[in-house]
């Protein structure tokens, strides 16, 4: 009887030890996963661009574009400060070389929604995981997503926050860096039927100024301006005038 009781106690100890081992392994996996995501997010947050936050455009003056040229592209009409000396185009992008040498890029409006639409073919489990990380943004507009990305900052990353929280911070910061493209400043814009963001300023030599505008239907229009190698330049007032002139080709 003592031997049988001893065996029972022995098996119980073995079972308890196995349970502890499995639990410790599972906990170690969770901790390792959490630390890994936090480390990557913290590394991304150390990039100086992570601390750049949108601010109001200080110069709202509008230049007179008389003497320039009106162009019609991708369903929109807009005015440019100078005559167009050369135009090259593709299905989704048009490039205008102006008489003063400035280059203007226009990208076709994008209307595909972000978020869940991009993973609509995934499994319910993957969709649920996506929702658990991004929450209400999964139902948001393209503008909502860009705004969330640009307002993300190093303070969003914390070892004491959940894995899903740091996962979101990591993705937002990575997306922010991709959108900024070496700009030193981000401005918020609200012009007529559009709202959006401006990346960079004309005074920043050798760097383009990128403008991301969204209309009431969340269609995104991307405009880029770049100084020419020969010294052609443009001003913030001219950029403002270009934005103010944008209107649908068909009312």
Beta strands, then each sheet from edge to edge (+ up, - down):
strand 1: 55-56
strand 2: 69-73
strand 3: 76-80
strand 4: 84-89
strand 5: 93-98
strand 6: 103-110
strand 7: 186-191
strand 8: 194-199
strand 9: 209-214
strand 10: 220-226
strand 11: 247-248
sheet 1: 1+ 7+ 8- 9+ 10- 6+ 5- 4+
sheet 2: 2+ 3- 11+
end
